[in-house]
Amino acid sequence: MTPQQTDYRGILAIAGCAFLWSLGGLFIKLIDWNAMAIAGMRSLIAGIVILLWLKRPRFTWSFAQIAAGVTNAVTMLLFVFANKTTTAANAILLQYSAPVFTAIFGAWLLHEKPKTEHLVAFPFVAGGMLVFFLDDVSAGGLVGNIAAAASGLTFGLYFVFMRMQKNESPLESNLLSQFIAAAIALPIACFLPMQGSVTPGAIAAILGLGVVQIGLAAIFFARGITRITAVQAVLIALIEPIFNPVWVFLSTGEKPGSNALIGGAVIIVAVTAASIASVRRAKGEMVRAEVEAAS
């Protein structure tokens, strides 16, 4: 496998992961349980799926493995809390400050300095996100906004710690994070008022969340993060909020506004251009290395 093929496979894996992540809103709308019950059951099911895939997980208990597990668990719980205490637009927008944190901590911990195309993409991604939610952003709840911003920090760190395991098996970190999240959320759910009921539709939706939206996505993510840099991966993952309005439209009939379409287009173009530029850069560096070796 050549380096450029590896990059393309990594890009496709992370893109597939982000696509599956975007299904969360569709499934959650079909479940009227409290947030902790949804988060806990989703993680418990996802953990079982990942465990079945791994069969014999290899826990090294290294700093990177534990840190990735903890940061992902915290991210999932913070994001659920943020969605209940501020607007969904605020929660998503603030969480997707993650590329900035990934670039900062990636340069420090991984020595993976952002390339020119990534630095150019950042303002376009930020601008696209602002336009995308221009009609929906509000002051929201202060506590919820803080939680969403904190989830952006932990989400960015998660990419860095997963990338730190590029020569290992990072999927164990995701497995660990699911069981941590379930162990925290499910007991809390027991003390919260029960909402809704356990219907066949709710069961199907929670299985969709655990098996597809988190479990299968985690497998894609683990495959992709070992092949591309943390910054590139988090940029590609920004396509997740772009697909959300599509699923909302399919489930509720709500049509995305013109701002959503414009902002989404800006983000997709910026991420796609940065990804293609990175692959071409890798190919050029490989060719130059071959020429130097031959001479």
Secondary structure, DSSP 8 states (H G I E B T S, - for coil): --HHHHHHHHHHHHHHHHHHHTTHHHHHTT--S-HHHHHHHHHHHHHHHHHHHHSS------HHHHHHHHHHHHHHHHHHHHHHHS-HHHHHHHHTTHHHHHHHHIIIII-----HHHHHHHHHHHHHHHHHTTTT-----HHHHHHHHHHHHHHHHHHHHHHTTTTS-THHHHHHHHHHHHHHHHHHHHTS---S---HHHHHHHHIIIIIIIIIHHHHHHHHHTTS-HHHHHHHGGGHHHHHHHHHHHHH-----HHHHHHHHHHHHHHHHHHHHHHHHHHHHHHHHHHHHH-
